[in-house]
């Protein structure tokens, strides 16, 4: 029981069919907001820093 966490492996990531970002299976893509070719969440706008 003491070393049960040693068997935990890396998460199973798959590429999103829309944008190609790696996400966990059966989850909404955080980059594009799609799940099974349906827009579920509006993606956040990326803000570019200016110097």
Secondary structure, 3 states (H helix, E strand, C coil): CCCHHHHCCCCCEEECCCCCCEEECCCCCCCCCEECCEECCCCCCCCCCCC
